[in-house]
Amino acid sequence: MIMKKDYSFQNDNKIIIKDSFKTHQVTIENITHITCDGYVCACFLKGENKPLITCKLLKFYEIELTELGFIRANRNTLVNLKHIKCIEIHDSRILTLLNGQKIQISCRKIAKIKKILGG
């Protein structure tokens, strides 16, 4: 299933991300996905090699970003719908981002993702 939707509303929206050394103002459209390991989140940005590391729960970002085109793919990952290239929903339940990153979709989230993406 190939994804094509309009997420131009993300262009003007920004979020503040604080890491241990700096405070970053990030445009929403540049966030590809956010992963979590306990109380530490890694915010992956388009065109950047290293993620921004922050000490916030993924739930915080889910509340802030769901209305701006993000969806929870599994208990550890929040994905920007704008950066989804395709999903494989039959055997593997894999979501592929435009940058080639592959993310596992949980059994509980697959129906919601299919509905949002029109599949």
C-alpha positions as CSV (number, residue, x, y, z in Angstrom):
1,M,0.0,0.0,0.0
2,I,1.6,3.3,-1.1
3,M,0.9,6.5,0.8
4,K,0.0,9.9,-0.7
5,K,-1.8,12.5,1.5
6,D,-1.5,16.2,2.1
7,Y,0.3,17.1,5.3
8,S,1.2,20.7,4.3
9,F,-0.4,21.9,7.6
10,Q,2.7,20.6,9.4
11,N,4.9,23.2,7.6
12,D,4.3,26.0,10.0
13,N,4.0,24.0,13.3
14,K,7.0,23.7,15.5
15,I,7.7,21.9,18.8
16,I,10.4,22.5,21.4
17,I,12.7,19.6,22.1
18,K,15.1,19.9,25.0
19,D,18.1,17.6,25.1
20,S,20.7,17.6,27.9
21,F,22.7,20.5,26.4
22,K,20.4,22.5,24.1
23,T,16.8,23.5,23.4
24,H,15.8,22.9,19.8
25,Q,12.8,24.4,17.9
26,V,11.9,21.7,15.4
27,T,9.5,22.0,12.5
28,I,6.9,19.2,12.8
29,E,7.4,18.1,9.2
30,N,11.1,17.4,9.8
31,I,10.4,14.7,12.5
32,T,10.2,11.3,10.8
33,H,9.5,9.3,14.0
34,I,10.1,9.2,17.7
35,T,11.2,6.1,19.6
36,C,11.2,5.5,23.3
37,D,13.2,3.4,25.8
38,G,11.8,4.0,29.3
39,Y,12.0,7.7,30.0
40,V,14.3,8.5,27.2
41,C,12.9,9.4,23.7
42,A,14.9,9.7,20.5
43,C,13.5,12.2,18.0
44,F,14.6,11.3,14.5
45,L,14.8,14.2,12.0
46,K,14.8,14.2,8.2
47,G,18.3,14.6,6.9
48,E,20.0,14.2,10.3
49,N,22.3,11.3,11.3
50,K,21.8,11.5,15.0
51,P,18.5,11.8,16.8
52,L,17.7,14.4,19.5
53,I,17.6,12.6,22.8
54,T,15.2,13.9,25.4
55,C,13.9,12.8,28.8
56,K,10.2,12.8,28.2
57,L,7.7,10.0,27.9
58,L,6.4,9.0,24.4
59,K,2.9,9.7,25.7
60,F,3.8,13.4,26.0
61,Y,4.7,13.5,22.3
62,E,1.7,11.4,21.3
63,I,-0.6,13.9,23.0
64,E,1.2,16.9,21.4
65,L,1.5,15.4,17.9
66,T,-1.5,13.1,17.2
67,E,-3.6,16.0,15.8
68,L,-0.6,17.0,13.6
69,G,-0.4,13.8,11.6
70,F,1.4,11.4,13.9
71,I,0.3,7.9,14.9
72,R,1.6,5.3,17.4
73,A,2.9,2.3,15.5
74,N,3.7,0.2,18.5
75,R,4.3,0.9,22.2
76,N,7.8,2.3,21.6
77,T,7.3,4.3,18.3
78,L,5.4,7.3,17.1
79,V,5.5,7.9,13.4
80,N,4.9,11.0,11.2
81,L,2.3,10.0,8.6
82,K,4.0,12.4,6.1
83,H,7.1,10.2,6.1
84,I,5.4,6.8,5.5
85,K,6.4,5.3,2.1
86,C,4.4,2.1,2.4
87,I,3.1,-0.6,4.8
88,E,3.1,-4.4,4.5
89,I,0.1,-5.6,6.4
90,H,-0.2,-9.3,5.6
91,D,2.5,-11.3,7.4
92,S,5.1,-8.9,8.7
93,R,3.2,-5.7,9.6
94,I,6.1,-3.5,8.6
95,L,5.9,0.2,8.0
96,T,8.6,1.7,5.7
97,L,9.5,5.3,6.0
98,L,10.7,7.5,3.0
99,N,14.3,7.3,4.4
100,G,14.2,3.5,4.3
101,Q,13.7,2.9,8.1
102,K,11.5,-0.1,8.8
103,I,9.2,0.0,11.9
104,Q,7.2,-3.0,13.2
105,I,3.4,-2.3,13.6
106,S,1.8,-3.9,16.6
107,C,-1.2,-6.2,16.2
108,R,-3.3,-3.8,18.2
109,K,-2.4,-0.8,16.1
110,I,-2.7,-2.3,12.6
111,A,-6.5,-1.7,12.2
112,K,-6.2,1.9,13.3
113,I,-3.3,2.5,10.9
114,K,-5.1,0.9,8.0
115,K,-8.2,3.1,8.7
116,I,-6.2,6.3,8.9
117,L,-4.2,5.5,5.7
118,G,-7.3,4.4,3.8
119,G,-6.3,0.8,3.5
